[in-house]
Amino acid sequence: MESSPYGMAALWQQGDIVIKTVAVMLLAMSIISWYVIVVRSIGLLRLRRIERSTHNFWHARSLGEGIQLISSGRYQNPFKKLVEDGQMSRDHHSQHHNDLHGQLPLTEWLTASLRGSIDESTERLQKGLSVLASVGSTAPFVGLFGTVWGIYHALVGIGVSGQASIDKVAGPVGEALIMTAFGLAVAIPAVLGYNALQRNNKLLLGKINRFAHQLHAFFLTGSPMSKKNTSDKVLPLTPRKEGH
């Protein structure tokens, strides 16, 4: 069976070092973007299962039992971290009340601790998304550069040979245009994956914020904030002023 004189195989055989470099770059960008999409999607699925188990936390008989109910093995759990950071912050504040930070109101100390925990969870959720944004914005131009260079290389070859008939021009130029299609095939999944992950991260961060509000109220008063105040919208975690 004879190999086709057109297509990717012909483009690779006839292409110079520039075309081959562009093709390898696009392939590497595609592999990296799909790796990020798959890994972050699996992570979000795990976090969704963890989030659905947080309602059991408030039915636990003790704080330690509640932590066990939302534990997820070695996987990083932002909800468990919120509980542990809040408990550590409350205990540290009560044990070191003579220090400068101990003289701050407990509500402000808890707010800073929970906000720091939320910021760390946000950074972990955003990890890898910058790669998808970079691939989505640059891959079409990388492919376009390969197309321009391929057309130039093809036209030079046609000029040297002195044959400019349509059958001699269509093949090399059409093969060069494949690079543009390759660039789009790399960029489109990266953009769609980025938007989908960002949307799911936003929903998950909203639930993390609501859980942090309930923890804030629990560590101050011993009971969580009513869900009526946290289910409709996400409020910024701001300290409450204490009466004098």
FIZAGU-942779 format. One line per 3 residues: their letters; for each residue z, x, y of N, C-alpha, C. Coordinates in pm, 1 decimal, m for minus. Example, Ala and Ser with C-alpha at 12.3 -4.5 7.8 and 13.67 -1.06 7.14 Angstrom:
<rs>
AS> 780.0,1319.0,m569.0,780.0,1230.0,m450.0,780.0,1320.0,m330.0  708.0,1285.0,m225.0,714.0,1367.0,m106.0,787.0,1290.0,3.0
</rs>
This chain:
<rs>
MES> 0.0,85.3,m119.5,0.0,0.0,0.0,0.0,88.1,123.4  m101.5,68.8,209.6,m114.0,150.8,328.9,m16.8,102.8,435.8  38.8,198.9,507.6,129.2,164.1,616.6,50.7,113.6,735.7
SPY> 110.1,20.6,809.6,44.2,m37.7,926.1,35.1,64.6,1038.2  m80.1,68.3,1110.2,m92.5,162.9,1221.3,m18.1,117.0,1345.5  42.7,m2.2,1339.5,116.3,m55.8,1453.5,261.0,m83.1,1412.6
GMA> 345.6,m105.1,1512.1,484.2,m139.7,1483.7,580.0,m25.6,1510.2  704.8,m45.2,1466.1,810.3,50.8,1495.2,786.4,185.1,1426.1  736.4,180.1,1303.3,712.7,306.1,1232.1,608.7,390.4,1303.6
ALW> 501.5,324.8,1347.5,398.1,397.6,1420.8,451.1,449.2,1554.8  532.1,366.7,1620.0,590.3,409.9,1747.1,678.1,532.9,1728.1  756.2,534.4,1621.2,844.0,649.0,1595.6,764.0,775.2,1562.5
QQG> 657.2,759.3,1484.7,576.9,875.5,1446.0,496.0,930.7,1562.7  447.0,840.3,1647.1,362.9,884.6,1757.3,443.1,920.2,1881.5  566.9,872.0,1889.7,646.4,894.8,2008.8,692.2,1039.7,2020.4
DIV> 714.7,1081.8,2145.7,765.8,1216.4,2169.6,917.6,1214.7,2169.6  977.9,1324.3,2211.3,1123.6,1337.4,2207.2,1191.9,1237.9,2299.9  1127.5,1201.2,2410.6,1187.6,1105.6,2505.2,1197.5,967.3,2441.9
IKT> 1088.9,923.1,2380.7,1088.7,790.9,2316.7,1190.7,785.6,2204.2  1196.0,889.4,2124.0,1290.9,892.4,2013.1,1435.5,894.3,2063.3  1459.7,966.1,2173.1,1594.7,969.5,2230.8,1635.8,832.4,2281.7
VAV> 1544.0,763.9,2350.1,1572.7,629.2,2400.1,1600.8,533.8,2284.3  1522.6,543.0,2178.6,1543.2,455.2,2063.0,1678.9,479.7,1998.1  1716.2,607.1,1984.5,1846.0,639.2,1925.4,1958.6,590.1,2016.1
MLL> 1943.7,604.6,2148.1,2045.6,556.4,2241.5,2064.3,405.8,2229.4  1954.7,331.9,2223.4,1964.5,186.3,2211.7,2027.8,146.0,2079.0  1994.2,217.9,1972.6,2054.7,188.0,1843.5,2205.4,213.2,1847.0
AMS> 2246.2,324.1,1907.9,2388.9,355.1,1918.8,2461.3,251.5,2004.9  2398.8,209.3,2114.4,2458.7,106.8,2200.4,2474.0,m24.7,2125.2  2375.4,m58.6,2042.0,2383.8,m182.6,1964.6,2497.6,m176.1,1863.1
IIS> 2508.6,m63.5,1793.3,2614.9,m48.8,1693.0,2752.3,m56.9,1758.8  2769.0,11.1,1871.5,2898.6,11.2,1939.7,2934.4,m128.4,1989.0  2837.6,m197.5,2049.0,2866.2,m330.9,2102.7,2901.3,m429.3,1991.4
WYV> 2829.4,m423.9,1879.2,2861.7,m513.1,1768.1,2996.8,m479.1,1707.2  3030.4,m350.6,1704.3,3162.2,m311.1,1653.9,3272.5,m370.5,1741.2  3256.1,m360.7,1872.7,3356.4,m416.3,1964.3,3365.5,m567.4,1948.3
IVV> 3251.0,m634.4,1938.0,3250.6,m780.2,1925.1,3322.7,m823.5,1798.2  3293.5,m758.8,1687.1,3354.5,m797.6,1559.3,3504.8,m769.1,1560.4  3543.5,m648.3,1604.5,3685.0,m610.0,1601.8,3766.9,m698.1,1696.0
RSI> 3717.6,m720.6,1817.6,3793.5,m802.8,1912.6,3797.5,m948.9,1868.2  3691.2,m997.4,1804.2,3692.2,m1136.1,1756.0,3795.1,m1154.0,1644.4  3802.6,m1058.0,1553.0,3903.1,m1065.1,1446.8,4043.6,m1061.5,1506.2
GLL> 4062.5,m975.2,1607.2,4192.7,m968.7,1672.9,4230.8,m1099.0,1739.5  4134.5,m1165.3,1803.6,4163.4,m1292.9,1869.2,4196.4,m1400.9,1766.7  4129.6,m1400.0,1652.2,4161.4,m1497.3,1547.7,4304.3,m1478.5,1497.9
RLR> 4346.0,m1353.5,1482.5,4483.0,m1327.3,1440.2,4583.0,m1373.1,1545.4  4552.9,m1347.3,1671.3,4644.0,m1387.9,1778.4,4651.7,m1540.3,1790.3  4542.4,m1608.7,1761.2,4546.6,m1754.9,1762.2,4639.8,m1807.9,1654.5
RIE> 4635.4,m1746.6,1537.4,4727.1,m1789.4,1431.4,4871.7,m1760.8,1470.0  4894.1,m1648.8,1534.7,5028.7,m1615.3,1580.5,5074.0,m1714.6,1685.9  4983.7,m1750.2,1777.5,5019.8,m1842.9,1885.5,5057.3,m1979.5,1830.0
RST> 4988.0,m2023.7,1724.6,5019.5,m2153.9,1665.7,5157.1,m2154.3,1599.6  5208.3,m2036.2,1566.9,5339.9,m2029.2,1503.3,5453.5,m2018.7,1604.5  5421.3,m2008.4,1734.1,5527.9,m1991.3,1833.1,5612.2,m2117.6,1850.3
HNF> 5556.5,m2235.4,1815.4,5637.7,m2355.8,1830.0,5756.7,m2353.8,1734.4  5742.3,m2276.4,1623.2,5855.4,m2263.1,1530.4,5967.8,m2178.7,1589.4  5932.1,m2096.3,1688.2,6032.7,m2008.4,1747.7,6147.3,m2088.5,1808.4
WHA> 6113.6,m2199.6,1874.1,6216.3,m2277.5,1943.0,6298.0,m2363.4,1847.9  6260.1,m2368.1,1721.2,6338.4,m2441.1,1621.6,6427.6,m2348.4,1539.6  6424.7,m2218.4,1573.1,6507.8,m2122.3,1499.4,6653.6,m2138.5,1539.2
RSL> 6742.9,m2096.7,1450.2,6886.4,m2108.3,1475.8,6941.2,m1992.3,1558.3  6867.7,m1883.5,1561.7,6911.3,m1767.6,1639.3,6788.5,m1694.8,1691.3  6812.3,m1605.1,1787.2,6702.1,m1530.5,1845.0,6638.0,m1438.5,1741.1
GEG> 6721.3,m1377.4,1656.2,6667.8,m1290.9,1551.9,6581.6,m1366.2,1453.4  6625.4,m1487.1,1416.2,6545.8,m1569.3,1325.4,6414.4,m1609.2,1391.2  6419.9,m1638.5,1521.7,6297.7,m1675.1,1593.4,6197.6,m1561.2,1596.9
IQL> 6246.7,m1438.7,1614.5,6157.7,m1322.2,1614.4,6092.0,m1306.2,1478.4  6166.2,m1330.1,1372.2,6110.0,m1319.4,1238.0,6000.1,m1424.0,1214.8  6016.9,m1541.7,1274.2,5919.4,m1648.0,1254.0,5785.1,m1617.4,1319.2
ISS> 5787.3,m1539.9,1426.9,5662.0,m1509.5,1496.0,5615.6,m1367.2,1468.1  5680.2,m1297.7,1375.9,5638.5,m1162.3,1341.6,5505.8,m1167.1,1265.8  5428.7,m1061.4,1281.3,5295.4,m1057.8,1219.6,5267.0,m921.9,1156.7
GRY> 5365.0,m864.5,1090.6,5345.5,m735.2,1027.1,5329.5,m625.1,1129.5  5234.4,m536.2,1105.2,5212.9,m423.4,1194.5,5116.0,m455.9,1307.0  5056.8,m576.1,1306.1,4962.2,m611.0,1411.1,5035.9,m635.6,1542.1
QNP> 4979.1,m585.0,1651.7,5041.9,m598.2,1782.7,5050.5,m745.5,1821.4  5172.2,m790.6,1848.4,5199.4,m930.1,1873.5,5255.6,m944.9,2014.6  5176.2,m998.5,2109.0,5226.0,m1009.9,2247.0,5341.9,m1107.9,2260.9
FKK> 5348.2,m1209.9,2174.8,5455.9,m1307.9,2183.9,5588.0,m1245.9,2136.4  5582.7,m1172.3,2027.4,5702.7,m1103.8,1980.0,5748.8,m999.9,2080.4  5653.9,m930.3,2140.5,5689.6,m827.8,2239.3,5756.7,m889.3,2361.0
LVE> 5712.0,m1008.4,2401.8,5776.1,m1076.8,2513.9,5922.6,m1105.6,2483.4  5949.4,m1155.3,2362.1,6086.7,m1187.4,2324.3,6171.8,m1061.2,2321.7  6120.1,m955.5,2260.2,6196.7,m831.5,2248.8,6220.1,m767.6,2384.6
DGQ> 6117.8,m767.5,2470.9,6134.8,m709.4,2604.1,6231.8,m791.5,2688.4  6223.3,m925.2,2675.6,6316.1,m1008.9,2750.8,6459.5,m991.6,2705.0  6479.4,m984.6,2574.1,6614.1,m964.6,2521.4,6668.1,m827.8,2563.2
MSR> 6584.5,m725.5,2553.9,6627.1,m591.9,2591.8,6660.1,m585.1,2740.1  6579.3,m652.9,2821.8,6603.7,m653.7,2965.6,6735.2,m724.1,2999.0  6761.4,m837.0,2933.8,6885.9,m909.7,2959.2,7007.6,m829.1,2915.8
DHH> 7000.5,m770.1,2796.3,7113.1,m690.9,2747.2,7135.2,m567.2,2833.3  7026.1,m503.2,2873.4,7038.8,m383.1,2955.3,7099.9,m416.2,3091.2  7060.5,m529.4,3146.1,7113.4,m569.7,3277.6,7263.0,m597.4,3269.9
SQH> 7307.5,m661.9,3161.5,7449.4,m694.9,3149.3,7534.9,m572.0,3120.0  7476.5,m472.5,3052.5,7552.9,m353.8,3016.3,7555.6,m248.7,3126.2  7463.3,m255.1,3219.4,7456.1,m154.7,3325.6,7457.0,m223.0,3462.4
HND> 7549.7,m314.5,3478.4,7554.5,m388.8,3604.2,7602.0,m304.1,3720.7  7659.6,m188.2,3693.7,7705.9,m102.1,3802.8,7594.9,m12.3,3856.5  7483.1,1.0,3782.3,7371.2,80.7,3830.9,7296.9,6.5,3941.2
LHG> 7204.9,78.8,4006.9,7130.2,17.0,4116.4,7046.0,m100.5,4065.9  6975.1,m80.6,3950.4,6893.9,m191.3,3900.6,6981.8,m303.0,3846.4  7104.7,m270.8,3806.8,7194.8,m374.0,3758.3,7244.0,m465.1,3868.1
QLP> 7233.1,m420.6,3993.9,7275.3,m503.4,4105.9,7167.4,m603.4,4147.9  7048.7,m590.6,4090.1,6945.8,m691.1,4114.7,6982.3,m820.4,4042.7  6944.4,m934.7,4095.7,6969.3,m1060.3,4024.0,6899.5,m1058.1,3888.0
LTE> 6963.8,m1119.1,3790.1,6907.8,m1119.7,3654.8,6769.8,m1182.9,3651.9  6748.6,m1286.2,3732.1,6618.3,m1353.6,3730.7,6506.7,m1259.9,3774.5  6534.8,m1173.6,3873.5,6432.9,m1079.6,3918.4,6409.6,m969.9,3814.8
WLT> 6517.8,m924.7,3751.0,6505.0,m821.9,3648.7,6425.7,m872.6,3528.7  6453.4,m997.0,3487.1,6377.9,m1056.4,3377.5,6231.9,m1078.2,3415.3  6208.3,m1121.3,3536.4,6071.8,m1144.8,3582.2,5990.1,m1016.7,3575.8
ASL> 6047.8,m907.1,3624.6,5976.5,m778.9,3623.2,5948.7,m733.4,3480.0  6045.0,m751.9,3391.8,6027.8,m709.8,3252.4,5920.8,m792.1,3182.7  5925.6,m923.8,3198.2,5827.1,m1009.9,3132.8,5687.8,m989.9,3192.1
RGS> 5682.2,m970.8,3322.7,5552.9,m945.3,3385.5,5493.3,m814.4,3335.8  5576.6,m711.0,3319.0,5527.2,m585.5,3264.6,5474.7,m601.3,3122.7  5543.5,m682.1,3041.9,5498.3,m706.6,2905.4,5365.8,m781.2,2904.7
IDE> 5349.1,m878.4,2994.4,5223.7,m952.3,3003.3,5110.7,m859.9,3047.0  5137.7,m770.5,3141.3,5035.0,m677.0,3187.7,4989.3,m584.4,3073.9  5083.8,m538.6,2992.6,5046.0,m453.7,2879.4,4961.1,m530.6,2778.4
STE> 4997.5,m656.3,2754.3,4918.0,m737.6,2661.8,4778.5,m763.2,2718.4  4769.1,m782.0,2849.7,4638.9,m802.6,2913.0,4550.4,m680.3,2896.8  4608.1,m562.7,2915.3,4531.3,m439.2,2898.7,4479.2,m425.3,2755.8
RLQ> 4561.7,m461.8,2657.9,4517.5,m451.8,2519.0,4406.1,m552.3,2489.9  4416.3,m672.7,2546.3,4313.5,m773.1,2522.8,4180.3,m734.3,2587.9  4186.5,m663.9,2700.7,4065.0,m624.6,2771.9,4002.6,m497.9,2714.4
KGL> 4069.7,m434.6,2620.2,4020.5,m308.7,2565.0,3885.6,m329.3,2496.9  3788.5,m248.1,2533.9,3656.0,m255.2,2475.1,3558.6,m343.5,2550.6  3607.7,m433.0,2635.6,3517.0,m523.0,2706.6,3431.9,m449.3,2809.6
SVL> 3485.2,m340.3,2864.1,3405.6,m262.0,2958.5,3283.4,m200.8,2890.4  3296.3,m170.5,2760.9,3181.6,m118.5,2685.0,3072.2,m224.5,2675.7  3111.7,m348.2,2645.9,3013.6,m456.2,2638.0,2947.4,m480.9,2773.0
ASV> 3026.2,m474.5,2880.0,2969.0,m494.3,3012.9,2869.0,m384.1,3046.3  2902.0,m261.7,3010.0,2812.0,m149.0,3038.2,2683.4,m160.5,2957.0  2696.6,m194.9,2828.3,2577.9,m209.5,2743.9,2490.2,m323.4,2793.4
GST> 2552.9,m437.2,2827.3,2476.1,m552.4,2872.6,2400.2,m527.5,3001.5  2454.6,m442.5,3087.1,2391.0,m418.1,3216.6,2290.7,m302.0,3214.0  2304.4,m210.1,3119.9,2218.0,m91.4,3119.3,2110.9,m93.0,3010.8
APF> 2134.0,m162.7,2899.6,2038.5,m159.4,2788.5,1898.1,m205.3,2828.7  1881.2,m313.7,2908.7,1744.3,m351.9,2946.8,1671.8,m242.6,3024.4  1744.5,m170.5,3109.0,1680.6,m66.1,3187.9,1648.5,56.8,3102.5
VGL> 1733.8,84.2,3004.4,1703.7,193.7,2911.7,1577.2,160.6,2832.8  1568.1,36.7,2783.7,1447.7,m4.6,2713.3,1325.1,m3.3,2802.4  1341.6,m44.5,2928.9,1229.5,m43.2,3022.0,1182.7,99.0,3049.8
FGT> 1277.7,191.8,3060.4,1240.0,331.7,3077.8,1158.4,380.8,2958.3  1199.6,343.6,2837.0,1123.5,381.1,2718.6,984.4,322.4,2720.1  971.9,198.8,2770.0,840.4,135.2,2777.8,750.3,207.0,2876.9
VWG> 802.8,236.3,2995.0,723.4,305.4,3097.1,678.1,442.0,3046.5  771.2,514.7,2985.7,735.5,646.4,2934.6,635.2,635.8,2819.6  652.8,535.8,2733.9,560.1,518.2,2622.7,420.2,483.2,2669.8
IYH> 410.4,396.2,2771.7,279.0,360.8,2826.0,213.7,483.0,2889.1  292.2,559.3,2962.1,238.5,681.4,3023.0,187.9,777.6,2915.2  269.9,795.2,2813.0,231.3,885.2,2703.7,105.5,834.0,2634.0
ALV> 94.4,701.9,2613.9,m22.8,644.4,2547.9,m147.7,658.5,2633.0  m134.8,633.4,2762.8,m250.7,643.2,2851.4,m300.1,786.5,2863.2  m206.4,880.9,2864.1,m248.2,1020.9,2867.8,m326.3,1055.7,2742.3
GIG> m275.1,1008.3,2627.1,m346.2,1035.1,2501.7,m483.6,971.4,2499.9  m496.9,849.0,2552.9,m626.8,782.0,2557.7,m721.2,855.6,2651.7  m665.1,904.6,2765.5,m750.5,978.2,2858.5,m801.5,1107.0,2800.5
VSG> m717.8,1174.1,2725.1,m760.2,1299.5,2662.4,m868.1,1274.9,2557.5  m853.1,1168.6,2479.9,m950.3,1139.3,2375.2,m1080.7,1084.5,2430.4  m1073.4,1022.7,2551.8,m1193.5,967.4,2613.1,m1233.5,833.2,2557.5
QAS> m1150.2,768.9,2478.8,m1179.2,638.1,2421.7,m1089.0,534.1,2487.5  m1146.3,443.2,2563.2,m1069.3,344.3,2638.4,m1102.0,201.8,2598.2  m1150.4,181.6,2478.3,m1180.3,46.6,2431.4,m1050.1,m27.9,2406.5
IDK> m1059.1,m161.4,2399.7,m940.4,m245.4,2388.3,m863.3,m216.1,2261.0  m933.5,m182.8,2152.3,m863.5,m155.0,2027.8,m788.2,m23.3,2033.1  m831.9,66.2,2119.8,m761.9,193.3,2134.7,m645.1,182.7,2231.8
VAG> m652.7,88.2,2328.7,m547.7,73.4,2429.8,m437.3,m19.6,2381.7  m474.4,m128.2,2313.5,m377.6,m231.2,2277.7,m267.7,m177.1,2187.2  m305.6,m94.3,2091.0,m206.0,m43.2,1996.1,m97.0,39.1,2061.6
PVG> m130.1,152.0,2127.3,m26.1,235.6,2188.2,54.5,164.2,2296.1  m13.1,83.9,2380.9,59.3,13.4,2487.1,151.1,m93.6,2427.2  102.5,m166.0,2328.6,186.3,m267.7,2264.2,307.9,m206.9,2196.8
EAL> 289.8,m90.3,2134.8,402.5,m22.0,2072.0,505.7,19.9,2175.6  458.7,62.4,2292.4,551.6,102.2,2398.4,632.5,m17.3,2448.3  569.8,m134.8,2451.3,640.5,m254.3,2497.8,752.8,m294.7,2403.2
IMT> 747.4,m246.8,2279.6,855.1,m276.3,2185.8,988.8,m226.4,2238.4  987.4,m117.8,2315.0,1111.4,m61.9,2367.8,1181.1,m160.4,2461.6  1104.0,m236.3,2539.8,1163.8,m338.6,2625.6,1229.4,m447.8,2542.2
AFG> 1160.0,m490.5,2437.4,1218.3,m591.6,2349.1,1344.3,m538.0,2281.8  1343.3,m412.1,2243.4,1460.2,m350.3,2180.8,1576.8,m348.9,2278.8  1547.7,m315.9,2405.2,1654.3,m315.5,2506.5,1715.4,m452.6,2526.3
LAV> 1631.8,m556.0,2528.0,1683.3,m692.7,2542.0,1762.1,m735.4,2419.3  1716.3,m694.3,2301.5,1787.5,m728.8,2178.3,1925.5,m664.6,2173.7  1942.1,m552.3,2240.9,2073.0,m487.8,2248.3,2159.9,m553.6,2355.7
AIP> 2098.7,m587.4,2469.3,2176.1,m636.1,2584.5,2225.0,m779.7,2565.9  2142.7,m866.6,2509.8,2177.8,m1008.9,2501.9,2304.4,m1033.3,2419.1  2316.8,m978.7,2297.6,2443.0,m998.5,2224.5,2563.7,m941.0,2297.0
AVL> 2544.7,m827.7,2366.4,2656.8,m767.6,2438.5,2704.9,m859.1,2550.7  2611.8,m919.0,2624.0,2648.9,m1009.7,2733.8,2715.1,m1135.8,2679.9  2656.3,m1194.3,2576.5,2715.0,m1315.4,2518.9,2853.0,m1287.7,2459.2
GYN> 2864.8,m1173.9,2390.6,2994.7,m1137.5,2334.0,3099.1,m1113.6,2442.0  3058.0,m1047.9,2549.8,3151.2,m1022.7,2660.1,3202.2,m1153.8,2720.1  3110.7,m1246.6,2746.1,3151.1,m1374.4,2805.9,3241.8,m1453.8,2711.4
ALQ> 3209.5,m1455.1,2582.6,3290.5,m1529.6,2486.9,3429.9,m1469.1,2474.2  3438.5,m1337.5,2467.6,3569.2,m1272.3,2455.9,3651.7,m1291.0,2582.5  3586.8,m1283.9,2697.3,3658.8,m1305.0,2822.9,3715.6,m1445.7,2830.9
RNN> 3636.5,m1543.7,2788.9,3683.1,m1682.5,2793.4,3801.8,m1703.6,2699.8  3794.5,m1648.3,2579.4,3905.2,m1663.0,2485.1,4027.7,m1583.6,2528.8  4006.8,m1467.4,2589.6,4119.5,m1390.7,2642.6,4192.4,m1468.9,2752.3
KLL> 4115.2,m1536.5,2836.5,4175.7,m1614.8,2944.1,4261.4,m1728.4,2887.9  4211.1,m1796.3,2785.3,4288.3,m1904.0,2723.6,4415.8,m1850.6,2658.9  4404.4,m1737.3,2591.2,4521.1,m1679.7,2525.0,4623.5,m1630.6,2626.0
LGK> 4577.7,m1570.4,2735.9,4670.9,m1523.4,2838.5,4742.8,m1639.7,2904.9  4675.7,m1754.2,2915.6,4743.1,m1872.1,2968.3,4858.2,m1914.6,2878.5  4837.2,m1909.1,2748.0,4943.9,m1944.7,2654.7,5055.8,m1840.8,2655.8
INR> 5020.4,m1713.8,2672.7,5122.0,m1608.8,2683.2,5206.4,m1629.8,2807.9  5143.0,m1666.7,2918.8,5217.5,m1693.1,3042.5,5312.4,m1811.6,3027.7  5266.3,m1917.6,2961.6,5353.4,m2033.7,2942.7,5471.5,m1999.3,2853.3
FAH> 5446.1,m1919.6,2750.0,5554.7,m1876.7,2662.4,5653.5,m1790.1,2739.4  5602.6,m1706.3,2829.2,5690.1,m1621.0,2910.4,5776.0,m1705.1,3005.0  5720.9,m1813.4,3059.2,5799.4,m1902.9,3143.6,5916.3,m1962.9,3066.2
QLH> 5888.7,m2006.9,2944.1,5994.4,m2065.5,2862.5,6101.1,m1961.2,2827.2  6056.5,m1841.0,2797.2,6152.9,m1733.6,2768.3,6236.6,m1700.2,2890.6  6173.4,m1699.5,3006.5,6246.1,m1670.5,3130.6,6358.7,m1770.2,3151.0
AFF> 6326.5,m1897.8,3130.4,6429.2,m2001.0,3144.5,6534.6,m1989.2,3035.4  6492.8,m1955.2,2914.4,6587.4,m1944.7,2802.9,6688.7,m1832.7,2825.6  6642.4,m1715.9,2868.9,6733.0,m1602.8,2887.9,6826.0,m1623.8,3007.6
LTG> 6786.9,m1713.2,3098.5,6873.8,m1741.4,3213.0,6972.4,m1853.3,3184.5  6925.3,m1957.5,3116.1,7007.0,m2077.6,3101.1,7047.3,m2105.8,2957.0  6980.2,m2044.0,2860.9,7009.8,m2071.6,2720.6,6923.4,m2180.5,2662.2
SPM> 6831.2,m2238.0,2740.6,6739.9,m2339.8,2689.7,6603.5,m2317.1,2752.5  6493.6,m2342.2,2678.7,6360.2,m2317.5,2732.7,6322.2,m2418.4,2838.0  6227.5,m2382.6,2923.2,6176.2,m2472.9,3024.1,6103.7,m2589.0,2957.1
SKK> 6112.9,m2705.2,3015.7,6045.9,m2822.3,2959.4,5895.7,m2800.6,2953.9  5833.8,m2844.0,2844.0,5690.1,m2826.8,2829.5,5611.6,m2906.7,2932.0  5673.3,m3008.7,2989.4,5604.4,m3086.3,3091.1,5570.3,m3000.2,3211.6
NTS> 5649.4,m2896.0,3234.2,5626.8,m2811.6,3349.9,5532.6,m2696.4,3321.3  5498.5,m2672.7,3194.5,5417.9,m2556.1,3161.6,5290.5,m2587.3,3086.4  5270.6,m2709.8,3040.8,5154.0,m2739.8,2958.3,5030.3,m2768.7,3040.8
DKV> 5047.2,m2814.4,3163.9,4931.3,m2854.4,3242.5,4860.1,m2737.0,3306.4  4934.6,m2641.9,3357.8,4872.9,m2529.0,3425.9,4962.8,m2407.8,3415.2  4902.1,m2293.0,3439.8,4975.3,m2167.7,3431.9,5025.2,m2131.9,3570.8
LPL> 5152.2,m2115.1,3583.3,5211.1,m2079.0,3711.3,5242.7,m1931.0,3712.6  5234.8,m1865.7,3828.4,5270.6,m1724.6,3833.5,5417.3,m1705.0,3804.2  5447.1,m1599.7,3730.7,5585.3,m1572.5,3692.3,5656.6,m1510.1,3810.8
TPR> 5718.7,m1592.3,3892.9,5785.0,m1544.3,4013.2,5933.8,m1566.0,4000.4  6013.8,m1478.2,4058.8,6158.1,m1492.8,4047.6,6210.1,m1610.8,4127.7  6314.1,m1671.7,4077.8,6380.9,m1780.8,4149.8,6493.7,m1725.2,4234.3
KEG> 6514.3,m1784.7,4348.7,6624.5,m1741.3,4434.5,6753.4,m1801.1,4385.6  6853.4,m1716.4,4374.5,6984.0,m1762.7,4329.9,7068.7,m1804.9,4449.6  7146.5,m1906.0,4426.0,7235.6,m1951.1,4531.5,7350.8,m1856.9,4552.0
H> 7400.0,m1850.1,4670.7,7514.2,m1762.8,4702.3,7641.8,m1847.7,4712.1
</rs>
